[in-house]
Amino acid sequence: MKFFHSLIFCFTATMCLQAQGIFDEVINVPEGYAPTEVIMPPSPLDTQILFIGGVDMVQTVETYGNPAGEAPAKEWHDFIGFTPDVEPGTEDFGWISINHERITRDDKIGDGGGMTVFKVRRDENDKPVKVAQTLEDGREGVFFNVDFVNTVGETGMNCGGISSTVDGRIWTAEEWFRTSNGSIAGDEDNPGVRDTSDFTISSDIPGWDGVTVKKYENFNYMTEIDPRQAKAIRKQYNRGRQPFEGGFIEPSNKPVFLGPDATPGFFGMFVAETPGDFTKGTLFAYKHDKEG
């Protein structure tokens, strides 16, 4: 309880301080004044297009019996995560991970949602430039499709997620909650997942390996990916099944704060037994009126 309140207080205080720093000049407007022109100061931000969904081609692995190759990247970008390259002597900056929040059928990329990863470095003008890579599975190129199909099963509606400031690990959130096998499909013009047979889980999370569930019950989890190799690592079955929007890894690398995109919603917390090992731990739900 105290930690939750402290977290909220720190966030609120930070926002107030930032607002004071931006809006620290009071402008008195004469009564009855009706402006006809608004002048905005130039933006201090530089913009640069690095990736375009539906245009840029991603490198794929063998999927649904189709050979590895390339395909147009999925679209509807949402979450953007970053994993720094901390290897000694490297000139590369790190990996960018982008979610695609939609349901669509794709023979090469995989049905459901999706995710694209690529690497960047800074050039002599301190501008990010894309880096060509060769992955362990043999894929070569710049943009890579994250393989969910052959690792943890399809995802759906990849919305927000977690970009850990502790070690750069990335989790993608499957948002729109699925309630039946029929709900994992799109419409006639945008069909979703092709296979609605039961799914048998393969997992290193205790109690989940070998469990068979309905197809739709394997959706709506936080899913960890490896942006360096463009593949999924695990669905975090032990964090609960929710319409996840995002989360935050506390600096000790044990508590994970979680939130669904739902009304009414609730605030969750998963606490790992060992820092950085999220296969074992305890899931909590915040109760606002709980005493103590």
C-alpha positions in Angstrom: 0.0 0.0 0.0 2.7 2.5 1.0 4.8 1.8 -2.1 1.8 2.1 -4.4 0.9 5.5 -2.9 4.5 6.6 -3.1 4.7 5.7 -6.7 1.6 7.6 -7.5 2.8 10.6 -5.5 6.2 10.7 -7.2 4.6 10.5 -10.7 2.2 13.3 -9.8 4.9 15.5 -8.3 7.2 14.9 -11.4 4.4 16.0 -13.7 3.8 19.1 -11.7 7.4 20.0 -11.7 7.6 19.5 -15.5 4.5 21.6 -16.0 6.0 24.4 -13.8 9.1 24.4 -15.9 7.2 24.7 -19.2 4.5 27.1 -18.1 6.4 29.4 -15.8 5.4 32.7 -17.4 2.0 34.2 -16.7 0.4 36.1 -19.6 -2.4 38.5 -18.7 -5.0 38.7 -21.5 -7.0 41.9 -21.6 -10.8 41.5 -21.0 -12.7 41.1 -24.3 -9.5 40.4 -26.3 -10.3 38.2 -29.3 -7.1 37.0 -31.1 -7.2 36.4 -34.8 -3.8 34.7 -35.1 -2.0 32.2 -33.0 1.8 32.0 -33.2 3.5 28.8 -32.0 7.2 28.5 -31.2 9.1 26.1 -33.4 9.3 22.5 -32.1 12.5 21.6 -30.3 12.2 18.1 -31.6 13.8 16.6 -34.7 11.8 14.0 -36.6 13.0 11.2 -38.9 11.1 8.3 -40.5 12.8 5.0 -39.9 10.1 2.5 -40.6 6.8 2.4 -42.6 4.3 -0.4 -42.1 2.9 -1.9 -45.3 5.8 -0.5 -47.2 9.0 -1.8 -45.6 9.7 -5.5 -46.0 10.4 -7.7 -43.0 12.5 -10.9 -43.1 10.4 -13.9 -42.0 11.0 -17.5 -40.9 9.3 -20.6 -42.2 5.6 -20.2 -41.1 2.6 -22.4 -41.7 4.7 -24.6 -44.0 5.6 -21.5 -46.1 9.4 -21.0 -46.7 11.4 -18.2 -45.0 11.5 -15.0 -47.1 10.2 -11.5 -46.8 6.8 -9.8 -46.7 5.4 -6.3 -46.2 5.4 -5.4 -42.5 2.2 -5.3 -40.6 0.7 -1.9 -39.8 -1.3 -0.1 -37.0 1.8 0.8 -34.9 1.4 1.2 -31.2 4.1 0.5 -28.6 7.7 1.4 -29.4 10.4 -0.3 -27.2 14.1 0.2 -27.1 16.9 -2.2 -26.1 20.4 -0.6 -25.8 23.4 -2.4 -27.3 25.8 -2.7 -24.3 28.4 -4.9 -26.0 31.9 -3.5 -25.4 33.3 -1.7 -28.4 30.1 -1.6 -30.4 29.2 1.5 -32.3 25.5 0.5 -32.5 22.9 2.2 -30.5 20.4 -0.6 -30.0 17.2 -2.3 -31.1 13.8 -0.8 -31.7 10.7 -2.9 -31.3 7.3 -1.9 -32.7 3.9 -3.5 -32.0 1.1 -3.9 -34.6 -2.3 -3.6 -33.0 -4.6 -5.5 -35.2 -6.1 -8.9 -36.2 -5.1 -10.1 -39.6 -4.3 -13.3 -41.4 -0.8 -13.6 -43.0 0.8 -16.7 -44.4 4.4 -15.5 -43.9 4.3 -13.2 -40.9 1.7 -15.1 -38.8 -1.9 -14.6 -38.0 -3.3 -12.2 -35.4 -1.1 -9.3 -34.2 2.5 -8.8 -34.9 5.8 -7.0 -34.1 8.7 -5.7 -36.1 12.3 -5.2 -34.8 15.3 -3.5 -36.3 18.7 -2.1 -35.1 20.0 1.4 -35.3 23.2 3.3 -34.6 24.1 7.0 -34.7 26.0 8.4 -37.7 28.6 11.2 -37.7 25.8 13.8 -37.4 24.3 11.9 -34.4 21.3 10.8 -36.5 19.9 7.3 -36.2 20.6 5.0 -39.1 19.4 1.5 -39.7 21.9 -1.4 -39.3 21.9 -4.6 -41.4 22.1 -7.8 -39.4 22.4 -11.5 -39.7 20.4 -13.4 -37.0 21.1 -16.8 -35.5 18.3 -18.4 -37.6 20.0 -17.2 -40.8 17.8 -14.3 -41.6 19.6 -11.3 -43.1 18.4 -7.8 -43.6 17.3 -4.7 -41.8 13.7 -5.3 -40.6 12.7 -8.5 -39.0 9.3 -10.0 -38.2 9.1 -11.3 -34.6 8.3 -15.0 -34.7 5.4 -15.9 -32.5 3.8 -18.7 -34.4 6.7 -21.2 -34.0 7.6 -20.2 -30.5 4.6 -19.3 -28.2 1.6 -19.4 -30.5 0.0 -16.4 -32.3 -0.6 -13.1 -30.5 -3.5 -10.7 -31.0 -3.8 -7.0 -31.1 -0.3 -6.2 -29.9 -1.0 -2.9 -28.2 1.2 -1.4 -25.4 3.9 -3.3 -23.5 6.9 -3.0 -21.3 10.4 -1.6 -22.2 12.5 -2.3 -19.2 14.8 0.5 -18.1 16.7 -2.1 -16.0 18.1 -4.3 -18.8 16.2 -3.5 -22.0 14.0 -6.5 -22.0 10.8 -6.2 -24.0 7.2 -7.5 -23.4 4.4 -7.0 -25.9 0.8 -6.7 -24.6 -2.2 -8.5 -26.2 -5.0 -6.1 -25.6 -8.5 -6.7 -27.0 -9.8 -9.5 -24.8 -10.8 -12.7 -26.6 -13.9 -14.6 -25.2 -14.3 -17.4 -27.7 -12.6 -19.0 -30.7 -14.9 -17.0 -32.9 -13.6 -13.7 -31.4 -10.0 -14.4 -32.6 -11.1 -13.9 -36.2 -11.6 -10.6 -38.0 -14.3 -9.8 -40.6 -14.7 -11.2 -44.1 -12.2 -8.6 -45.6 -9.7 -9.1 -42.7 -9.9 -12.7 -41.5 -8.0 -13.5 -38.3 -6.5 -16.7 -37.1 -7.0 -19.7 -39.4 -6.7 -22.5 -36.8 -9.1 -22.8 -33.9 -8.0 -26.2 -32.6 -6.9 -26.5 -29.0 -3.4 -25.2 -28.1 -0.9 -27.1 -26.0 1.4 -24.8 -24.1 5.2 -25.2 -24.1 6.6 -23.1 -21.2 9.3 -22.8 -18.6 6.8 -21.4 -16.2 6.1 -24.0 -13.5 2.7 -25.6 -13.8 2.1 -24.5 -17.4 4.2 -26.7 -19.6 2.0 -29.3 -21.5 -1.3 -27.7 -20.5 -3.9 -27.8 -23.3 -6.2 -24.8 -23.6 -8.9 -23.6 -26.0 -7.3 -21.6 -28.8 -8.7 -18.2 -27.6 -7.4 -18.9 -24.0 -3.8 -18.6 -25.3 -4.4 -14.9 -26.1 -4.3 -11.8 -23.8 -1.0 -12.3 -22.1 2.2 -10.3 -21.7 4.7 -11.9 -24.0 8.4 -11.4 -23.7 10.4 -11.2 -27.0 14.1 -11.2 -27.8 14.6 -8.1 -30.1 18.1 -9.2 -30.9 16.9 -12.4 -32.6 13.4 -11.3 -33.5 11.5 -14.1 -31.7 9.2 -14.6 -28.8 10.6 -16.1 -25.5 7.6 -16.8 -23.4 4.0 -15.8 -22.6 3.8 -14.7 -19.0 1.0 -17.0 -18.0 1.8 -16.3 -14.3 0.9 -12.6 -14.7 -2.7 -13.4 -15.5 -4.8 -13.2 -18.6 -6.0 -9.7 -19.1 -6.6 -7.1 -21.9 -3.2 -5.7 -21.1 -2.2 -2.2 -22.1 1.2 -1.8 -20.5 3.4 -2.1 -17.5 6.6 -1.1 -15.7 9.6 -3.0 -14.3 10.6 -1.5 -10.9 14.4 -0.8 -10.7 15.1 -3.7 -8.3 14.0 -6.0 -11.3 11.5 -7.8 -9.1 8.1 -6.0 -9.0 6.2 -5.6 -12.3 3.3 -3.1 -12.3 0.6 -4.1 -14.8 -2.5 -2.4 -16.1 -5.4 -3.6 -18.4 -7.2 -1.3 -20.9 -10.6 -1.8 -19.4 -13.3 0.1 -17.6 -13.5 -0.6 -14.7 -9.8 -1.5 -14.6 -7.5 -2.5 -11.9 -3.8 -2.1 -11.0 -1.8 -5.4 -10.7 1.6 -6.2 -9.5 3.7 -9.3 -10.1 6.7 -9.8 -7.8 9.4 -12.2 -8.9 11.1 -14.4 -6.4 14.5 -13.7 -7.9 15.5 -10.4 -9.6 15.2 -10.7 -13.3 13.6 -14.2 -13.2 9.9 -13.7 -14.0 9.1 -17.4 -14.3 8.4 -17.6 -10.6 6.7 -15.1 -8.4 3.4 -13.9 -6.9 0.6 -11.9 -8.6 -1.2 -9.2 -6.6 -4.2 -7.0 -7.3 -4.5 -3.5 -5.8 -7.6 -3.0 -3.6 -8.2 0.7 -3.1 -10.2 0.4 0.1 -8.0 -2.2 1.8 -6.9 -1.1 5.2 -3.3 -1.0 6.3 
